[in-house]
Amino acid sequence: MDIYSAKLRIATILVGILIALLAAFIVLGVATYFFNIASLFSTLTFILAFVLVLDIVQWLLGPYIIGMTFRTKKVDPNDTQLFWLQDMIERVSAANNVRTPTLYISEIAMPNAFVYSSPVAGRRIAVTRGALNILDRDELEAVVGHEVGHLKHRDVELLMAIGLIPTILFYLGYMLMFSGMMEDRNGGIFVIFAILLIIVSFIFNLMILGINRMRESYADINAAKTVPGGAGKLQTALAKIVISSSRSYRKRAGRAVRPTDSNFFANMLLFSGFSEAELMDPEQLVNQWKTTKLSRFAGMFSDHPHPAKRIQLLEKYKNQF
């Protein structure tokens, strides 16, 4: 997959989501016309207003909530110990023609990095203490290239916008299910209609997860394109992060990690998923992932591609930039 096919696939899914949303509203209009349920659109209007207000508040205040959750602290530009990291972020941002985000350090052990933003808080990039401990500077540069790619492609705003769709459909179905409409003579039909809306919201969520996985792949490509040797550096960084996360999880859980296990921080941040292999050496793990055969449906319920898919994609970009 090259960058153009990635764009085409993302655009195709987005068009599919918009068509499906339009179809849902047409069905609502037909139901209102035939059953003369004047309150249906008033219910829809209420849900739209409620979800939009909630989403906007979350967008505006989200960075502050994230900061408290992940214990982030703004880095002083004059900090001599982290000057090299600030310089790296400025350099990668310049290579991507984006405004340099404000640097934060997240005081958690999980090795990772993430970007977040709002019109109030501005653009921010956080690097966890765990990432600083296990990744070398070249690997961190590739991770920063991935994260700056998210800012460049406006992924935060895109995912927030399309995430409204399944939320609206779910709440509409839920309210129809338990509203007074069920008590009239068409109540049985509206039960079915409400259940269908909830099912459709689930399908929308699967589509959005697909969009998210494509955006992650797109950000990987961005790191390969804008960071010298970025493909190989990001491969190693991914292996180190998964190894560290898996070992930490095994230690906490007191048992072997299964491929289906997940981790809150790993899912929320840059990487997710654990390898079924015994995780020992990053280079060995990268080589294993290069030849791993995966089903087309692998990671269908995840917001990140399986690590093996990411390694194989990055392998195509080695020595190209």
N, C-alpha and C positions, 0 to 999 in steps of 0.2 A: 504493500500500500504506500503510495507516494502522497505528498501533501495535497495534490489536486483531487485525488480520489477520496482523501479524508474529508475535504471540503464538500465534495459532491454527496458523499454519504450522509454527512451532517445535514446538509440542505434538504436532502430527500426525506429524512426522518422528520425534520421540522415542518415540511410541507404536509406530510402525512398527519402530523399532530394537528395542524391548522384545519385540514379537511375534516378530520374526525370531530374536532370541536364544532365546526360549522354544522356537521350532520347532527350532533347532539342538540344544538339549539333549534334546528329545523324540526326535530322530533318533539322538542318542548313546545314549539309553536303549534304543531299539528295537534298535540294532546290538548293544548289550551283551547284551540278552535272547536274540536269535536266534543269535548267534555265540558266546555264553557266554565272552566275553572279560572275565574278571574284572579284568585289569590296565588296561582302558580307563579306568575311573573313577579308579583310583589314579593313572594318568597325568594325567588331568584335574585331580585334586586337587593334584598336584604343580605343574602349570602355574599353577593358580589361586593357590596360595600364593606361587610364585616371582614372578609378575607383580604380585600385590598388594604384596608386600614391596618389590619394585623401584619400583613406582609411589609408594608411601608415602614411601620414602627420597627419591625424586626430588622429591616434593611438599615435603617438609620442608626439604631442602637446596637445592632449585632456585633460590631467590632469591640464594643466595651464589654459585652457579655462574653465574647470569645476571650478577651484579655483576662477576665476574672477566672474563666474556666481553665485556661491553659497557663495561667500565671505568667503573663507576658510583661516584660519591662522594656521601656524604650531605651535604646542605646544612645548614649551621649556621643555626638559627632567627634568630640575630643578624646574619647576613650582610647588610650594608646594600645590596650590589649586587643581591642576589636576593630582597630582602624583598618586592618587588612580586609576584614569582612565587609565593612562599609564601602571600601574602595572596590571590592569585587562586585557588589550589587550595583554600584554606579557604572562600572564598566559594562556589565551585562545589560543593564537598562539602556545604556547608550547604543549598544549593538542592536537592540530591539527597537530603538527610536521611541521609547516610552519614558515618561517622567519617573525618576527614581523614587521607589516607595520608601516610607520610613521604616527603619530597621528596628525590630524587637527581638529579644531573646525570651524564649518560653522555657521556664524552669521545670521541665518534665524530662524524665529519663528516656522516653520513647524517641529514638532518632528519627527526625522528620523535619519538614518545613511546610509552611502554608502561607497563602496570601488571603487577605480579606480587606474589604473597603466599604465605604459609604460616603455620601456627600458631606456628612458631618465630620466623620473621623478621618477622611482621606484614605489614600492607598497605603497599605501596610504589608510588610513581609516579616514573618517570624521564623526564626531558626531555633530548634529545641536544643537544650543542653546536651541531650543524648547524641544529636547529630554532630555537634562540635567535638564530642568525645571520640566518636568512632570513624568519622569520615575525614579523609585528608582534604587539603584545600582544592585540589583539582576536582575531586568528587563533589564537594560542596558547590563548586562553580557550576557543574552540570545540573545539580538540583536547583540552584538559583535560576538557571536558564529555563528549566521546566516551569518554575513558579512564575517567573516574569512572563512566560508565554501565556499563562492564564490571564494575567492583567492585559497583555497585548490583545488577546482575543476576546476580552470582556466576558469571560466565562461566568464570573460571579453574577453579573446582571442578567445574562441569558438564562442561566439555570433558575434564578429567582423568578423570572417572568414566566417561563413555561411550567414551573412548579405550581403556579396558581391553578392550572387547568384541572389536574386530578383532585386538588383540594376542594375546588368549587363543586365539582361533580359529586364528590363523596358527601360533602355537607348537604347538598341538595337532595341526594338520595336518602340520607339519614333523616333529614327534616320531613321529607315526604312520607317516610316509613312511619314516623311517630306523630304526624300532624293530624288535624281533624279531618283531612281529606279522606282518610281511610274509613270514616264512619258513614260516608254517603253511599249511594248505590253503585258507584264506580270504584269502591274501595279496593276490590280485588285486583283490578287493573292497575291501580296506583301502587299496590304492593309489588307487583311484577315490575312495573316501571322503576320503582325505587331500587329494587334489587339489581336491575340492569344497569342503572346509573353507578351503583357501587362497584359492580363488576367492570364497567368501562373505566372507572377511576383507577382500578388496579391495573388494567391494560395500559392506561396512560403512564402509570408509574414505571412499568416495564420499559416503555418507549423512552422515558426520560432517563432511566438508568443507562439505556443504550446510548443516548446523547452524551451522558456524562463520561462513559467509557471512551467514546470517540474524542471528546475534548481532552481527555487524559492522553490519548495517543497523539493527538495534535500537539499537545504541550511537550511530549517526548520528542517529537520531530523538531519542534522549535529549539530545544536544547541541543539537538544534534546539529542544527543549522547555524546557530548563533554562538556556540561555545566551541573553541578549537578542541577537536578530539572529543566532543561532547557525547557522542554515541557510546563510546567505550567507557568513558567516565561514569555515565549514568547507569550503564549496565552493572558496573562494580558497586556503585552506590546502592542500587536497588537490592543486590545480593546481600550486602552488608546490613541493610536496614531490615530485610526479611529475616536474616539469621539472628540478629540481635533481638528483634521482636519475638521470634519464635522461642528463643532461649528464655527470654524474660517471661513469656506466657507459660512455658513449661514449668518454670520455677514457681510461679504463682499458683498454677493449677495443680502441680504435683502429679502430672500425668503427661503422656505423649501427646503432641499436638496433631490433630487430624486436619486434613485439607479443608474441611468445612468449617473449622473453627474461625472465629473472627475476633477482632480486638477493637474496642471503641476508638482509641486514638488512631490506630492504623486506618480504620474506615473513614474517619473524619479528615485525615490529613493527606499526605502525598501518596502513600502506598498502602495497599491492602492485600491480604491473602498470605497463606503460609504454604510452604512446600511440604509435600508428603515425604520427601527424602530426608535423610539424616543431615542436618545443616551444620557443616563444619568449616569449609573453606570457600570464600567468595568466588574465586576463579573456578573451582570445581562445580559450584552451583550454577554459575553462568553457563558453563559448557553443557551441563545437564539440561538446562532450560532451552538451549539452542536446538536440541534434538527432541524435545518433549512434544508428543502428539496430543493435541487437544480437540475435543469436540467443538463444533460450531456454537454449541450452547453453553460451553464452559464460561462460568462467571456471569450467567444470564441475570442472576439476582444480585449482582455486585455493582457498585458504582465505579469500580476500577477494573481494567482488564486483568486477566490472570498474569502473574509475573512472566511466565514463559512467553506469552504473546508479546509482551513489551520488549523482552530481550530479543526475540526474533525480528520484531519491527526495527529496533535500533541497529541490529546487525546489518540491515540493508543500507544504513546510512553511514556506516564506517568508511572512512577515507574518501567521502564524497565532498566534504566541506573543509 
